Amino acid sequence: AYQDVRSDKSDTNWLLLDYESDRSDKLILTKTGSGGLAELQEAVDPSKASFAYARVSYSNDKESVREKFIFVTWIGPQCKIMRKAKISVHAADVKRVLSVYSIEVPAQNKDDLTQDPIVIRLRKAGGASYDGI
């Protein structure tokens, strides 16, 4: 799924990893999609902690489109305390697998996955900006 999100030949632009159960530390691929961050916003569960990886496309001008990757650590507002405590420890292991990304996005509500603020952060992380950002 990671290679699928990274591939220019695939429409898949995000993946979501959830814990197998409330008591398990095993992560499983639960969803993938091609609807961008808006679709990912709908896929995350407010009662869970998850990891997501997404390709974000944006343009600097009429002629150029950039694609960057983001790593998301999702901790839903109704996530259990013990899961919240463990997710930071697991994040390092997940980052070793989903290793190529421009920015990390910590998300605790669905608004944290809105396209425009993430694109602003990607532009800043990208170095040269001709938009005055």
C-alpha positions, 0 to 999 in steps of 0.5 A, a space after each residue: 500500500 505504501 508503494 501504491 501511494 508513492 507510485 505515479 501510476 496509481 490513483 491511490 493517494 492515502 493509506 490508513 493503519 489502525 490497531 488490530 484491536 483495543 488490546 493489540 499493538 499490531 497495526 493493520 492496513 484498514 483503508 486506502 483511497 484516492 480522494 485525497 485529504 478530504 476522504 482521509 478526514 472521513 476515514 479516521 475514527 474519533 475513538 481510535 489512534 491511527 497512522 496515515 500516509 498521504 500524497 498531497 498535490 498542489 500547484 505553485 503556478 499554472 504550469 507546475 504541480 508538486 506532489 509531496 508526502 505527509 505522515 499523519 499521527 491521528 489521535 481521535 478526541 475519544 481515544 482511550 488513555 492507554 492507546 494515546 500513551 502507546 502511540 508515541 512509542 509506536 510512531 518511531 517504528 512506523 516511521 521506519 517503514 513509511 520513511 519518505 515524507 516531507 512533514 509530519 502532521 499530528 492530528 487530533 480532530 478532523 480539521 487538522 487534516 484540512 488541505 490548505 493549512 497542510 499545503 502551507 506547511 509543505 510550501 514552507 518545508 519545501 524551501 524556495 517559495 514564490 508565493 510570499 508564504 
